[in-house]
Structures are given as structure tokens and as C-alpha cells.
Amino acid sequence: MKSVLPISMEETKLTVEIPAQYAGRIYGILKDLGTLTDQQWLNDGSLVVKLTIPAGLRESIYKKLGGLTDGNARITERA
């Protein structure tokens, strides 16, 4: 009989700030990239979200968000 071992995936938690001119079209993409744990629309129309992603996708997500916002997304890792 085969035994099944649980596999845990390491996750990374990010805080992502999207400027107002990109926020509307990027919101749906953010939901597809990982798990949104918090979101806040600021008075100037920009969006701040807390996103949990698989750690192995960190670099590709940085590149994707950078490309979609012309390098204007602010991404910080949080504990």
C-alpha cells in the first residue's frame, strides 16, 4: 500500500500598491495571482492589497505586475 505524504507549499505574503491609473484593470488579475486577504481603495483611486502567493511564483509575479503598471507597482514582502 502506498502512503500519502502531505506536501506543504511555502507561501509569501505581499503588500501591493497599484497606482490609480492601473488599479481598475489590475484588480481582477490580482485575484487570479493568489489569495487576497485585504484590500483598500485609497482616496486618490489607488489600490493597496495584501496578497498571499506560492513562494516559487514570487519573481514571475513581480515581473508581471511591473509590466502591467509600467514599473509603477510598489510591492513589499511582509511577515
mmCIF file of the N, C-alpha and C atoms, coordinates in Angstrom:
data_MODEL
# 
_entry.id   MODEL 
# 
loop_
_atom_site.group_PDB 
_atom_site.id 
_atom_site.type_symbol 
_atom_site.label_atom_id 
_atom_site.label_alt_id 
_atom_site.label_comp_id 
_atom_site.label_asym_id 
_atom_site.label_entity_id 
_atom_site.label_seq_id 
_atom_site.pdbx_PDB_ins_code 
_atom_site.Cartn_x 
_atom_site.Cartn_y 
_atom_site.Cartn_z 
_atom_site.occupancy 
_atom_site.B_iso_or_equiv 
_atom_site.pdbx_formal_charge 
_atom_site.auth_seq_id 
_atom_site.auth_comp_id 
_atom_site.auth_asym_id 
_atom_site.auth_atom_id 
_atom_site.pdbx_PDB_model_num 
ATOM 1   N N  . MET A 1 1  ? 0.844  -1.178 0.000   1.00 0.00 ? 1  MET A N  1 
ATOM 2   C CA . MET A 1 1  ? 0.000  0.000  0.000   1.00 0.00 ? 1  MET A CA 1 
ATOM 3   C C  . MET A 1 1  ? 0.893  1.247  0.000   1.00 0.00 ? 1  MET A C  1 
ATOM 4   N N  . LYS A 1 2  ? 0.560  2.176  -0.846  1.00 0.00 ? 2  LYS A N  1 
ATOM 5   C CA . LYS A 1 2  ? 1.307  3.443  -0.895  1.00 0.00 ? 2  LYS A CA 1 
ATOM 6   C C  . LYS A 1 2  ? 0.851  4.351  0.235   1.00 0.00 ? 2  LYS A C  1 
ATOM 7   N N  . SER A 1 3  ? 1.792  5.047  0.819   1.00 0.00 ? 3  SER A N  1 
ATOM 8   C CA . SER A 1 3  ? 1.410  6.053  1.805   1.00 0.00 ? 3  SER A CA 1 
ATOM 9   C C  . SER A 1 3  ? 1.413  7.420  1.140   1.00 0.00 ? 3  SER A C  1 
ATOM 10  N N  . VAL A 1 4  ? 0.525  8.226  1.572   1.00 0.00 ? 4  VAL A N  1 
ATOM 11  C CA . VAL A 1 4  ? 0.405  9.571  1.015   1.00 0.00 ? 4  VAL A CA 1 
ATOM 12  C C  . VAL A 1 4  ? 1.014  10.553 2.003   1.00 0.00 ? 4  VAL A C  1 
ATOM 13  N N  . LEU A 1 5  ? 1.973  11.310 1.522   1.00 0.00 ? 5  LEU A N  1 
ATOM 14  C CA . LEU A 1 5  ? 2.626  12.308 2.362   1.00 0.00 ? 5  LEU A CA 1 
ATOM 15  C C  . LEU A 1 5  ? 2.050  13.680 2.068   1.00 0.00 ? 5  LEU A C  1 
ATOM 16  N N  . PRO A 1 6  ? 1.672  14.390 3.095   1.00 0.00 ? 6  PRO A N  1 
ATOM 17  C CA . PRO A 1 6  ? 1.185  15.751 2.846   1.00 0.00 ? 6  PRO A CA 1 
ATOM 18  C C  . PRO A 1 6  ? 2.332  16.644 2.389   1.00 0.00 ? 6  PRO A C  1 
ATOM 19  N N  . ILE A 1 7  ? 2.060  17.447 1.423   1.00 0.00 ? 7  ILE A N  1 
ATOM 20  C CA . ILE A 1 7  ? 3.058  18.385 0.910   1.00 0.00 ? 7  ILE A CA 1 
ATOM 21  C C  . ILE A 1 7  ? 2.619  19.791 1.303   1.00 0.00 ? 7  ILE A C  1 
ATOM 22  N N  . SER A 1 8  ? 3.499  20.493 1.956   1.00 0.00 ? 8  SER A N  1 
ATOM 23  C CA . SER A 1 8  ? 3.175  21.872 2.293   1.00 0.00 ? 8  SER A CA 1 
ATOM 24  C C  . SER A 1 8  ? 3.940  22.780 1.339   1.00 0.00 ? 8  SER A C  1 
ATOM 25  N N  . MET A 1 9  ? 3.257  23.774 0.878   1.00 0.00 ? 9  MET A N  1 
ATOM 26  C CA . MET A 1 9  ? 3.890  24.735 -0.021  1.00 0.00 ? 9  MET A CA 1 
ATOM 27  C C  . MET A 1 9  ? 4.211  25.989 0.779   1.00 0.00 ? 9  MET A C  1 
ATOM 28  N N  . GLU A 1 10 ? 5.407  26.467 0.590   1.00 0.00 ? 10 GLU A N  1 
ATOM 29  C CA . GLU A 1 10 ? 5.790  27.710 1.246   1.00 0.00 ? 10 GLU A CA 1 
ATOM 30  C C  . GLU A 1 10 ? 5.054  28.854 0.573   1.00 0.00 ? 10 GLU A C  1 
ATOM 31  N N  . GLU A 1 11 ? 4.573  29.773 1.378   1.00 0.00 ? 11 GLU A N  1 
ATOM 32  C CA . GLU A 1 11 ? 3.847  30.926 0.852   1.00 0.00 ? 11 GLU A CA 1 
ATOM 33  C C  . GLU A 1 11 ? 4.587  32.209 1.178   1.00 0.00 ? 11 GLU A C  1 
ATOM 34  N N  . THR A 1 12 ? 4.372  33.190 0.355   1.00 0.00 ? 12 THR A N  1 
ATOM 35  C CA . THR A 1 12 ? 4.917  34.518 0.567   1.00 0.00 ? 12 THR A CA 1 
ATOM 36  C C  . THR A 1 12 ? 3.749  35.494 0.662   1.00 0.00 ? 12 THR A C  1 
ATOM 37  N N  . LYS A 1 13 ? 3.845  36.412 1.600   1.00 0.00 ? 13 LYS A N  1 
ATOM 38  C CA . LYS A 1 13 ? 2.800  37.424 1.772   1.00 0.00 ? 13 LYS A CA 1 
ATOM 39  C C  . LYS A 1 13 ? 3.336  38.753 1.268   1.00 0.00 ? 13 LYS A C  1 
ATOM 40  N N  . LEU A 1 14 ? 2.578  39.373 0.392   1.00 0.00 ? 14 LEU A N  1 
ATOM 41  C CA . LEU A 1 14 ? 2.979  40.635 -0.222  1.00 0.00 ? 14 LEU A CA 1 
ATOM 42  C C  . LEU A 1 14 ? 1.962  41.720 0.078   1.00 0.00 ? 14 LEU A C  1 
ATOM 43  N N  . THR A 1 15 ? 2.436  42.938 0.169   1.00 0.00 ? 15 THR A N  1 
ATOM 44  C CA . THR A 1 15 ? 1.567  44.106 0.137   1.00 0.00 ? 15 THR A CA 1 
ATOM 45  C C  . THR A 1 15 ? 1.851  44.782 -1.197  1.00 0.00 ? 15 THR A C  1 
ATOM 46  N N  . VAL A 1 16 ? 0.807  44.963 -1.995  1.00 0.00 ? 16 VAL A N  1 
ATOM 47  C CA . VAL A 1 16 ? 0.955  45.504 -3.343  1.00 0.00 ? 16 VAL A CA 1 
ATOM 48  C C  . VAL A 1 16 ? 0.163  46.800 -3.430  1.00 0.00 ? 16 VAL A C  1 
ATOM 49  N N  . GLU A 1 17 ? 0.843  47.862 -3.855  1.00 0.00 ? 17 GLU A N  1 
ATOM 50  C CA . GLU A 1 17 ? 0.179  49.152 -4.062  1.00 0.00 ? 17 GLU A CA 1 
ATOM 51  C C  . GLU A 1 17 ? 0.181  49.452 -5.555  1.00 0.00 ? 17 GLU A C  1 
ATOM 52  N N  . ILE A 1 18 ? -1.025 49.622 -6.101  1.00 0.00 ? 18 ILE A N  1 
ATOM 53  C CA . ILE A 1 18 ? -1.209 49.868 -7.527  1.00 0.00 ? 18 ILE A CA 1 
ATOM 54  C C  . ILE A 1 18 ? -1.705 51.303 -7.710  1.00 0.00 ? 18 ILE A C  1 
ATOM 55  N N  . PRO A 1 19 ? -1.011 52.121 -8.500  1.00 0.00 ? 19 PRO A N  1 
ATOM 56  C CA . PRO A 1 19 ? -1.462 53.496 -8.748  1.00 0.00 ? 19 PRO A CA 1 
ATOM 57  C C  . PRO A 1 19 ? -2.841 53.519 -9.418  1.00 0.00 ? 19 PRO A C  1 
ATOM 58  N N  . ALA A 1 20 ? -3.547 54.611 -9.230  1.00 0.00 ? 20 ALA A N  1 
ATOM 59  C CA . ALA A 1 20 ? -4.931 54.750 -9.685  1.00 0.00 ? 20 ALA A CA 1 
ATOM 60  C C  . ALA A 1 20 ? -5.122 54.442 -11.172 1.00 0.00 ? 20 ALA A C  1 
ATOM 61  N N  . GLN A 1 21 ? -4.209 54.878 -12.034 1.00 0.00 ? 21 GLN A N  1 
ATOM 62  C CA . GLN A 1 21 ? -4.409 54.694 -13.468 1.00 0.00 ? 21 GLN A CA 1 
ATOM 63  C C  . GLN A 1 21 ? -4.380 53.228 -13.900 1.00 0.00 ? 21 GLN A C  1 
ATOM 64  N N  . TYR A 1 22 ? -3.883 52.327 -13.040 1.00 0.00 ? 22 TYR A N  1 
ATOM 65  C CA . TYR A 1 22 ? -3.806 50.903 -13.369 1.00 0.00 ? 22 TYR A CA 1 
ATOM 66  C C  . TYR A 1 22 ? -4.739 50.049 -12.511 1.00 0.00 ? 22 TYR A C  1 
ATOM 67  N N  . ALA A 1 23 ? -5.232 50.597 -11.420 1.00 0.00 ? 23 ALA A N  1 
ATOM 68  C CA . ALA A 1 23 ? -5.930 49.815 -10.400 1.00 0.00 ? 23 ALA A CA 1 
ATOM 69  C C  . ALA A 1 23 ? -7.156 49.072 -10.923 1.00 0.00 ? 23 ALA A C  1 
ATOM 70  N N  . GLY A 1 24 ? -7.977 49.722 -11.721 1.00 0.00 ? 24 GLY A N  1 
ATOM 71  C CA . GLY A 1 24 ? -9.206 49.092 -12.199 1.00 0.00 ? 24 GLY A CA 1 
ATOM 72  C C  . GLY A 1 24 ? -8.972 47.851 -13.023 1.00 0.00 ? 24 GLY A C  1 
ATOM 73  N N  . ARG A 1 25 ? -8.032 47.913 -13.940 1.00 0.00 ? 25 ARG A N  1 
ATOM 74  C CA . ARG A 1 25 ? -7.807 46.761 -14.811 1.00 0.00 ? 25 ARG A CA 1 
ATOM 75  C C  . ARG A 1 25 ? -6.934 45.689 -14.157 1.00 0.00 ? 25 ARG A C  1 
ATOM 76  N N  . ILE A 1 26 ? -6.195 46.026 -13.125 1.00 0.00 ? 26 ILE A N  1 
ATOM 77  C CA . ILE A 1 26 ? -5.314 45.054 -12.497 1.00 0.00 ? 26 ILE A CA 1 
ATOM 78  C C  . ILE A 1 26 ? -5.993 44.322 -11.342 1.00 0.00 ? 26 ILE A C  1 
ATOM 79  N N  . TYR A 1 27 ? -7.075 44.858 -10.838 1.00 0.00 ? 27 TYR A N  1 
ATOM 80  C CA . TYR A 1 27 ? -7.751 44.239 -9.697  1.00 0.00 ? 27 TYR A CA 1 
ATOM 81  C C  . TYR A 1 27 ? -8.102 42.773 -9.982  1.00 0.00 ? 27 TYR A C  1 
ATOM 82  N N  . GLY A 1 28 ? -8.711 42.496 -11.108 1.00 0.00 ? 28 GLY A N  1 
ATOM 83  C CA . GLY A 1 28 ? -9.081 41.127 -11.457 1.00 0.00 ? 28 GLY A CA 1 
ATOM 84  C C  . GLY A 1 28 ? -7.877 40.222 -11.607 1.00 0.00 ? 28 GLY A C  1 
ATOM 85  N N  . ILE A 1 29 ? -6.788 40.749 -12.124 1.00 0.00 ? 29 ILE A N  1 
ATOM 86  C CA . ILE A 1 29 ? -5.560 39.970 -12.290 1.00 0.00 ? 29 ILE A CA 1 
ATOM 87  C C  . ILE A 1 29 ? -4.985 39.602 -10.922 1.00 0.00 ? 29 ILE A C  1 
ATOM 88  N N  . LEU A 1 30 ? -5.027 40.532 -9.974  1.00 0.00 ? 30 LEU A N  1 
ATOM 89  C CA . LEU A 1 30 ? -4.522 40.264 -8.627  1.00 0.00 ? 30 LEU A CA 1 
ATOM 90  C C  . LEU A 1 30 ? -5.271 39.091 -7.996  1.00 0.00 ? 30 LEU A C  1 
ATOM 91  N N  . LYS A 1 31 ? -6.586 39.041 -8.205  1.00 0.00 ? 31 LYS A N  1 
ATOM 92  C CA . LYS A 1 31 ? -7.372 37.948 -7.632  1.00 0.00 ? 31 LYS A CA 1 
ATOM 93  C C  . LYS A 1 31 ? -6.966 36.602 -8.207  1.00 0.00 ? 31 LYS A C  1 
ATOM 94  N N  . ASP A 1 32 ? -6.497 36.585 -9.445  1.00 0.00 ? 32 ASP A N  1 
ATOM 95  C CA . ASP A 1 32 ? -6.072 35.342 -10.079 1.00 0.00 ? 32 ASP A CA 1 
ATOM 96  C C  . ASP A 1 32 ? -4.648 34.933 -9.693  1.00 0.00 ? 32 ASP A C  1 
ATOM 97  N N  . LEU A 1 33 ? -3.852 35.854 -9.187  1.00 0.00 ? 33 LEU A N  1 
ATOM 98  C CA . LEU A 1 33 ? -2.453 35.564 -8.863  1.00 0.00 ? 33 LEU A CA 1 
ATOM 99  C C  . LEU A 1 33 ? -2.276 34.851 -7.530  1.00 0.00 ? 33 LEU A C  1 
ATOM 100 N N  . GLY A 1 34 ? -3.194 35.067 -6.623  1.00 0.00 ? 34 GLY A N  1 
ATOM 101 C CA . GLY A 1 34 ? -3.068 34.488 -5.293  1.00 0.00 ? 34 GLY A CA 1 
ATOM 102 C C  . GLY A 1 34 ? -4.320 34.742 -4.491  1.00 0.00 ? 34 GLY A C  1 
ATOM 103 N N  . THR A 1 35 ? -4.183 34.702 -3.179  1.00 0.00 ? 35 THR A N  1 
ATOM 104 C CA . THR A 1 35 ? -5.309 34.915 -2.281  1.00 0.00 ? 35 THR A CA 1 
ATOM 105 C C  . THR A 1 35 ? -5.248 36.335 -1.724  1.00 0.00 ? 35 THR A C  1 
ATOM 106 N N  . LEU A 1 36 ? -6.294 37.109 -1.996  1.00 0.00 ? 36 LEU A N  1 
ATOM 107 C CA . LEU A 1 36 ? -6.377 38.458 -1.441  1.00 0.00 ? 36 LEU A CA 1 
ATOM 108 C C  . LEU A 1 36 ? -6.883 38.354 -0.005  1.00 0.00 ? 36 LEU A C  1 
ATOM 109 N N  . THR A 1 37 ? -6.098 38.836 0.937   1.00 0.00 ? 37 THR A N  1 
ATOM 110 C CA . THR A 1 37 ? -6.512 38.780 2.333   1.00 0.00 ? 37 THR A CA 1 
ATOM 111 C C  . THR A 1 37 ? -7.028 40.123 2.831   1.00 0.00 ? 37 THR A C  1 
ATOM 112 N N  . ASP A 1 38 ? -6.746 41.170 2.101   1.00 0.00 ? 38 ASP A N  1 
ATOM 113 C CA . ASP A 1 38 ? -7.216 42.505 2.476   1.00 0.00 ? 38 ASP A CA 1 
ATOM 114 C C  . ASP A 1 38 ? -7.085 43.406 1.264   1.00 0.00 ? 38 ASP A C  1 
ATOM 115 N N  . GLN A 1 39 ? -7.965 44.365 1.157   1.00 0.00 ? 39 GLN A N  1 
ATOM 116 C CA . GLN A 1 39 ? -7.876 45.342 0.064   1.00 0.00 ? 39 GLN A CA 1 
ATOM 117 C C  . GLN A 1 39 ? -8.373 46.688 0.559   1.00 0.00 ? 39 GLN A C  1 
ATOM 118 N N  . GLN A 1 40 ? -7.789 47.728 0.025   1.00 0.00 ? 40 GLN A N  1 
ATOM 119 C CA . GLN A 1 40 ? -8.176 49.072 0.423   1.00 0.00 ? 40 GLN A CA 1 
ATOM 120 C C  . GLN A 1 40 ? -8.035 49.992 -0.783  1.00 0.00 ? 40 GLN A C  1 
ATOM 121 N N  . TRP A 1 41 ? -9.137 50.632 -1.135  1.00 0.00 ? 41 TRP A N  1 
ATOM 122 C CA . TRP A 1 41 ? -9.109 51.646 -2.193  1.00 0.00 ? 41 TRP A CA 1 
ATOM 123 C C  . TRP A 1 41 ? -8.842 52.982 -1.512  1.00 0.00 ? 41 TRP A C  1 
ATOM 124 N N  . LEU A 1 42 ? -7.804 53.671 -1.929  1.00 0.00 ? 42 LEU A N  1 
ATOM 125 C CA . LEU A 1 42 ? -7.432 54.953 -1.326  1.00 0.00 ? 42 LEU A CA 1 
ATOM 126 C C  . LEU A 1 42 ? -8.187 56.092 -1.991  1.00 0.00 ? 42 LEU A C  1 
ATOM 127 N N  . ASN A 1 43 ? -8.186 57.250 -1.353  1.00 0.00 ? 43 ASN A N  1 
ATOM 128 C CA . ASN A 1 43 ? -8.922 58.416 -1.862  1.00 0.00 ? 43 ASN A CA 1 
ATOM 129 C C  . ASN A 1 43 ? -8.476 58.852 -3.248  1.00 0.00 ? 43 ASN A C  1 
ATOM 130 N N  . ASP A 1 44 ? -7.220 58.619 -3.581  1.00 0.00 ? 44 ASP A N  1 
ATOM 131 C CA . ASP A 1 44 ? -6.720 59.034 -4.894  1.00 0.00 ? 44 ASP A CA 1 
ATOM 132 C C  . ASP A 1 44 ? -7.015 57.995 -5.987  1.00 0.00 ? 44 ASP A C  1 
ATOM 133 N N  . GLY A 1 45 ? -7.712 56.898 -5.628  1.00 0.00 ? 45 GLY A N  1 
ATOM 134 C CA . GLY A 1 45 ? -8.064 55.881 -6.606  1.00 0.00 ? 45 GLY A CA 1 
ATOM 135 C C  . GLY A 1 45 ? -7.083 54.725 -6.689  1.00 0.00 ? 45 GLY A C  1 
ATOM 136 N N  . SER A 1 46 ? -5.972 54.824 -5.961  1.00 0.00 ? 46 SER A N  1 
ATOM 137 C CA . SER A 1 46 ? -5.015 53.723 -5.974  1.00 0.00 ? 46 SER A CA 1 
ATOM 138 C C  . SER A 1 46 ? -5.523 52.588 -5.087  1.00 0.00 ? 46 SER A C  1 
ATOM 139 N N  . LEU A 1 47 ? -4.943 51.437 -5.272  1.00 0.00 ? 47 LEU A N  1 
ATOM 140 C CA . LEU A 1 47 ? -5.387 50.227 -4.592  1.00 0.00 ? 47 LEU A CA 1 
ATOM 141 C C  . LEU A 1 47 ? -4.232 49.611 -3.825  1.00 0.00 ? 47 LEU A C  1 
ATOM 142 N N  . VAL A 1 48 ? -4.478 49.233 -2.580  1.00 0.00 ? 48 VAL A N  1 
ATOM 143 C CA . VAL A 1 48 ? -3.496 48.524 -1.769  1.00 0.00 ? 48 VAL A CA 1 
ATOM 144 C C  . VAL A 1 48 ? -4.125 47.193 -1.382  1.00 0.00 ? 48 VAL A C  1 
ATOM 145 N N  . VAL A 1 49 ? -3.442 46.099 -1.711  1.00 0.00 ? 49 VAL A N  1 
ATOM 146 C CA . VAL A 1 49 ? -3.943 44.770 -1.364  1.00 0.00 ? 49 VAL A CA 1 
ATOM 147 C C  . VAL A 1 49 ? -2.867 43.986 -0.628  1.00 0.00 ? 49 VAL A C  1 
ATOM 148 N N  . LYS A 1 50 ? -3.327 43.059 0.171   1.00 0.00 ? 50 LYS A N  1 
ATOM 149 C CA . LYS A 1 50 ? -2.441 42.075 0.796   1.00 0.00 ? 50 LYS A CA 1 
ATOM 150 C C  . LYS A 1 50 ? -2.722 40.776 0.072   1.00 0.00 ? 50 LYS A C  1 
ATOM 151 N N  . LEU A 1 51 ? -1.669 40.198 -0.466  1.00 0.00 ? 51 LEU A N  1 
ATOM 152 C CA . LEU A 1 51 ? -1.774 39.050 -1.351  1.00 0.00 ? 51 LEU A CA 1 
ATOM 153 C C  . LEU A 1 51 ? -0.886 37.931 -0.836  1.00 0.00 ? 51 LEU A C  1 
ATOM 154 N N  . THR A 1 52 ? -1.423 36.725 -0.764  1.00 0.00 ? 52 THR A N  1 
ATOM 155 C CA . THR A 1 52 ? -0.640 35.549 -0.391  1.00 0.00 ? 52 THR A CA 1 
ATOM 156 C C  . THR A 1 52 ? -0.450 34.698 -1.640  1.00 0.00 ? 52 THR A C  1 
ATOM 157 N N  . ILE A 1 53 ? 0.807  34.392 -1.942  1.00 0.00 ? 53 ILE A N  1 
ATOM 158 C CA . ILE A 1 53 ? 1.141  33.660 -3.167  1.00 0.00 ? 53 ILE A CA 1 
ATOM 159 C C  . ILE A 1 53 ? 2.074  32.493 -2.839  1.00 0.00 ? 53 ILE A C  1 
ATOM 160 N N  . PRO A 1 54 ? 2.144  31.493 -3.730  1.00 0.00 ? 54 PRO A N  1 
ATOM 161 C CA . PRO A 1 54 ? 3.177  30.466 -3.567  1.00 0.00 ? 54 PRO A CA 1 
ATOM 162 C C  . PRO A 1 54 ? 4.553  31.112 -3.731  1.00 0.00 ? 54 PRO A C  1 
ATOM 163 N N  . ALA A 1 55 ? 5.482  30.766 -2.850  1.00 0.00 ? 55 ALA A N  1 
ATOM 164 C CA . ALA A 1 55 ? 6.798  31.412 -2.856  1.00 0.00 ? 55 ALA A CA 1 
ATOM 165 C C  . ALA A 1 55 ? 7.528  31.244 -4.183  1.00 0.00 ? 55 ALA A C  1 
ATOM 166 N N  . GLY A 1 56 ? 7.328  30.142 -4.864  1.00 0.00 ? 56 GLY A N  1 
ATOM 167 C CA . GLY A 1 56 ? 8.014  29.897 -6.127  1.00 0.00 ? 56 GLY A CA 1 
ATOM 168 C C  . GLY A 1 56 ? 7.586  30.812 -7.256  1.00 0.00 ? 56 GLY A C  1 
ATOM 169 N N  . LEU A 1 57 ? 6.454  31.489 -7.087  1.00 0.00 ? 57 LEU A N  1 
ATOM 170 C CA . LEU A 1 57 ? 5.952  32.383 -8.136  1.00 0.00 ? 57 LEU A CA 1 
ATOM 171 C C  . LEU A 1 57 ? 6.326  33.837 -7.906  1.00 0.00 ? 57 LEU A C  1 
ATOM 172 N N  . ARG A 1 58 ? 7.064  34.106 -6.849  1.00 0.00 ? 58 ARG A N  1 
ATOM 173 C CA . ARG A 1 58 ? 7.383  35.488 -6.464  1.00 0.00 ? 58 ARG A CA 1 
ATOM 174 C C  . ARG A 1 58 ? 7.963  36.297 -7.622  1.00 0.00 ? 58 ARG A C  1 
ATOM 175 N N  . GLU A 1 59 ? 9.026  35.801 -8.249  1.00 0.00 ? 59 GLU A N  1 
ATOM 176 C CA . GLU A 1 59 ? 9.690  36.567 -9.303  1.00 0.00 ? 59 GLU A CA 1 
ATOM 177 C C  . GLU A 1 59 ? 8.781  36.801 -10.515 1.00 0.00 ? 59 GLU A C  1 
ATOM 178 N N  . SER A 1 60 ? 8.028  35.782 -10.908 1.00 0.00 ? 60 SER A N  1 
ATOM 179 C CA . SER A 1 60 ? 7.153  35.950 -12.071 1.00 0.00 ? 60 SER A CA 1 
ATOM 180 C C  . SER A 1 60 ? 6.031  36.947 -11.779 1.00 0.00 ? 60 SER A C  1 
ATOM 181 N N  . ILE A 1 61 ? 5.559  36.980 -10.545 1.00 0.00 ? 61 ILE A N  1 
ATOM 182 C CA . ILE A 1 61 ? 4.512  37.945 -10.184 1.00 0.00 ? 61 ILE A CA 1 
ATOM 183 C C  . ILE A 1 61 ? 5.087  39.354 -10.146 1.00 0.00 ? 61 ILE A C  1 
ATOM 184 N N  . TYR A 1 62 ? 6.301  39.516 -9.630  1.00 0.00 ? 62 TYR A N  1 
ATOM 185 C CA . TYR A 1 62 ? 6.949  40.830 -9.651  1.00 0.00 ? 62 TYR A CA 1 
ATOM 186 C C  . TYR A 1 62 ? 7.059  41.336 -11.087 1.00 0.00 ? 62 TYR A C  1 
ATOM 187 N N  . LYS A 1 63 ? 7.516  40.464 -11.983 1.00 0.00 ? 63 LYS A N  1 
ATOM 188 C CA . LYS A 1 63 ? 7.672  40.859 -13.388 1.00 0.00 ? 63 LYS A CA 1 
ATOM 189 C C  . LYS A 1 63 ? 6.334  41.177 -14.030 1.00 0.00 ? 63 LYS A C  1 
ATOM 190 N N  . LYS A 1 64 ? 5.326  40.363 -13.771 1.00 0.00 ? 64 LYS A N  1 
ATOM 191 C CA . LYS A 1 64 ? 4.007  40.576 -14.373 1.00 0.00 ? 64 LYS A CA 1 
ATOM 192 C C  . LYS A 1 64 ? 3.415  41.916 -13.919 1.00 0.00 ? 64 LYS A C  1 
ATOM 193 N N  . LEU A 1 65 ? 3.433  42.169 -12.611 1.00 0.00 ? 65 LEU A N  1 
ATOM 194 C CA . LEU A 1 65 ? 2.868  43.424 -12.101 1.00 0.00 ? 65 LEU A CA 1 
ATOM 195 C C  . LEU A 1 65 ? 3.689  44.625 -12.550 1.00 0.00 ? 65 LEU A C  1 
ATOM 196 N N  . GLY A 1 66 ? 4.996  44.464 -12.626 1.00 0.00 ? 66 GLY A N  1 
ATOM 197 C CA . GLY A 1 66 ? 5.845  45.544 -13.126 1.00 0.00 ? 66 GLY A CA 1 
ATOM 198 C C  . GLY A 1 66 ? 5.525  45.879 -14.576 1.00 0.00 ? 66 GLY A C  1 
ATOM 199 N N  . GLY A 1 67 ? 5.322  44.851 -15.377 1.00 0.00 ? 67 GLY A N  1 
ATOM 200 C CA . GLY A 1 67 ? 4.996  45.069 -16.783 1.00 0.00 ? 67 GLY A CA 1 
ATOM 201 C C  . GLY A 1 67 ? 3.627  45.700 -16.981 1.00 0.00 ? 67 GLY A C  1 
ATOM 202 N N  . LEU A 1 68 ? 2.649  45.264 -16.191 1.00 0.00 ? 68 LEU A N  1 
ATOM 203 C CA . LEU A 1 68 ? 1.292  45.790 -16.332 1.00 0.00 ? 68 LEU A CA 1 
ATOM 204 C C  . LEU A 1 68 ? 1.147  47.221 -15.840 1.00 0.00 ? 68 LEU A C  1 
ATOM 205 N N  . THR A 1 69 ? 2.068  47.649 -14.979 1.00 0.00 ? 69 THR A N  1 
ATOM 206 C CA . THR A 1 69 ? 1.983  49.009 -14.423 1.00 0.00 ? 69 THR A CA 1 
ATOM 207 C C  . THR A 1 69 ? 3.139  49.890 -14.882 1.00 0.00 ? 69 THR A C  1 
ATOM 208 N N  . ASP A 1 70 ? 3.833  49.469 -15.915 1.00 0.00 ? 70 ASP A N  1 
ATOM 209 C CA . ASP A 1 70 ? 4.995  50.220 -16.407 1.00 0.00 ? 70 ASP A CA 1 
ATOM 210 C C  . ASP A 1 70 ? 6.011  50.479 -15.292 1.00 0.00 ? 70 ASP A C  1 
ATOM 211 N N  . GLY A 1 71 ? 6.153  49.503 -14.391 1.00 0.00 ? 71 GLY A N  1 
ATOM 212 C CA . GLY A 1 71 ? 7.115  49.612 -13.298 1.00 0.00 ? 71 GLY A CA 1 
ATOM 213 C C  . GLY A 1 71 ? 6.650  50.454 -12.127 1.00 0.00 ? 71 GLY A C  1 
ATOM 214 N N  . ASN A 1 72 ? 5.363  50.811 -12.089 1.00 0.00 ? 72 ASN A N  1 
ATOM 215 C CA . ASN A 1 72 ? 4.875  51.697 -11.044 1.00 0.00 ? 72 ASN A CA 1 
ATOM 216 C C  . ASN A 1 72 ? 4.217  50.995 -9.860  1.00 0.00 ? 72 ASN A C  1 
ATOM 217 N N  . ALA A 1 73 ? 4.133  49.677 -9.875  1.00 0.00 ? 73 ALA A N  1 
ATOM 218 C CA . ALA A 1 73 ? 3.582  48.955 -8.718  1.00 0.00 ? 73 ALA A CA 1 
ATOM 219 C C  . ALA A 1 73 ? 4.624  48.961 -7.601  1.00 0.00 ? 73 ALA A C  1 
ATOM 220 N N  . ARG A 1 74 ? 4.159  49.104 -6.388  1.00 0.00 ? 74 ARG A N  1 
ATOM 221 C CA . ARG A 1 74 ? 5.050  49.030 -5.224  1.00 0.00 ? 74 ARG A CA 1 
ATOM 222 C C  . ARG A 1 74 ? 4.714  47.732 -4.498  1.00 0.00 ? 74 ARG A C  1 
ATOM 223 N N  . ILE A 1 75 ? 5.700  46.843 -4.418  1.00 0.00 ? 75 ILE A N  1 
ATOM 224 C CA . ILE A 1 75 ? 5.486  45.526 -3.813  1.00 0.00 ? 75 ILE A CA 1 
ATOM 225 C C  . ILE A 1 75 ? 6.460  45.356 -2.656  1.00 0.00 ? 75 ILE A C  1 
ATOM 226 N N  . THR A 1 76 ? 5.916  45.010 -1.488  1.00 0.00 ? 76 THR A N  1 
ATOM 227 C CA . THR A 1 76 ? 6.762  44.745 -0.339  1.00 0.00 ? 76 THR A CA 1 
ATOM 228 C C  . THR A 1 76 ? 6.354  43.402 0.266   1.00 0.00 ? 76 THR A C  1 
ATOM 229 N N  . GLU A 1 77 ? 7.348  42.661 0.722   1.00 0.00 ? 77 GLU A N  1 
ATOM 230 C CA . GLU A 1 77 ? 7.076  41.396 1.390   1.00 0.00 ? 77 GLU A CA 1 
ATOM 231 C C  . GLU A 1 77 ? 6.822  41.677 2.855   1.00 0.00 ? 77 GLU A C  1 
ATOM 232 N N  . ARG A 1 78 ? 5.900  40.930 3.412   1.00 0.00 ? 78 ARG A N  1 
ATOM 233 C CA . ARG A 1 78 ? 5.571  41.108 4.819   1.00 0.00 ? 78 ARG A CA 1 
ATOM 234 C C  . ARG A 1 78 ? 5.661  39.784 5.545   1.00 0.00 ? 78 ARG A C  1 
ATOM 235 N N  . ALA A 1 79 ? 5.806  39.855 6.848   1.00 0.00 ? 79 ALA A N  1 
ATOM 236 C CA . ALA A 1 79 ? 5.938  38.630 7.655   1.00 0.00 ? 79 ALA A CA 1 
ATOM 237 C C  . ALA A 1 79 ? 4.611  37.976 7.894   1.00 0.00 ? 79 ALA A C  1 
# 
